[in-house]
Amino acid sequence: MKPSKVYAPHEHFDFLMSCLFDGVLAEDHRVDLHQSGLTDATIGVQKIRSVPPAMIDPLLGFRATTVRSAYVIPFAHPAGGWMDHVKLKVFTDEGAADVRGNHVEAAAEG
């Protein structure tokens, strides 16, 4: 049997940013963004979207066993397309968390 292809993080990101995922945002992610002051219009224009669970580890570049969901905040490239730098807001069973290097820790208060 031929082994399955291992995709690079940018391949997962490119697929996630395709039109197939336009408007895909879990309700708890939408609530979190609204609490940050973002409107649905801004969320849509900025292409913020939920990350399917199977894509979280490849996008982070490590196994994040405590992460149950995440959304991506992409950065548009001035020349078009997307920058290599992205932000993922991740959620564990304990709530929002921060990614530090290659591990996940409780989000800072404040």
VENQUI-V572225 format. One record per residue. N is the residue number from 1. PHI is phi in whole degrees, 0 to 359 (none if undefined). NEAR is the number of other C-alpha atoms within 8 Angstrom. D_CENTER is the distance of its C-alpha to the mean C-alpha in whole Angstrom. Layout:
# VENQUI-V572225
N|PHI|NEAR|D_CENTER, N|PHI|NEAR|D_CENTER
This chain:
# VENQUI-V572225
1|none|2|32, 2|282|3|30, 3|294|4|27, 4|290|4|24, 5|291|4|22, 6|264|4|19, 7|270|7|16, 8|287|7|15, 9|308|10|12, 10|293|8|12, 11|292|8|14, 12|295|12|11, 13|296|9|9, 14|302|8|12, 15|294|7|12, 16|299|9|9, 17|275|10|10, 18|288|8|14, 19|298|5|16, 20|299|6|15, 21|252|9|12, 22|303|9|13, 23|78|7|13, 24|277|7|11, 25|212|10|10, 26|297|7|12, 27|300|6|14, 28|293|6|14, 29|289|11|10, 30|299|9|13, 31|299|8|15, 32|300|8|13, 33|293|11|13, 34|297|10|16, 35|295|7|18, 36|276|6|16, 37|97|6|18, 38|276|9|16, 39|268|8|18, 40|300|7|17, 41|298|6|18, 42|295|8|16, 43|302|11|13, 44|292|9|14, 45|296|6|16, 46|279|8|13, 47|61|11|11, 48|288|11|8, 49|210|12|7, 50|288|12|6, 51|261|11|5, 52|302|8|9, 53|309|8|10, 54|291|6|11, 55|264|9|9, 56|298|12|7, 57|300|10|10, 58|300|13|11, 59|290|10|8, 60|286|10|9, 61|88|8|12, 62|203|8|14, 63|279|7|14, 64|248|10|13, 65|294|4|15, 66|271|7|15, 67|278|11|11, 68|255|9|12, 69|201|12|8, 70|200|15|5, 71|231|13|3, 72|255|12|3, 73|245|12|6, 74|279|12|8, 75|246|8|12, 76|291|8|15, 77|273|8|17, 78|303|5|21, 79|272|4|22, 80|109|6|20, 81|77|7|17, 82|232|8|14, 83|285|9|14, 84|291|5|13, 85|274|6|12, 86|226|9|8, 87|242|7|7, 88|247|8|4, 89|266|11|6, 90|248|13|7, 91|232|12|10, 92|249|11|13, 93|297|7|17, 94|270|6|18, 95|121|7|15, 96|296|10|13, 97|219|13|12, 98|251|11|12, 99|263|9|11, 100|237|7|15, 101|65|4|16, 102|244|8|15, 103|212|8|15, 104|248|11|14, 105|224|8|16, 106|306|9|17, 107|295|7|16, 108|292|6|19, 109|286|3|21, 110|131|2|22
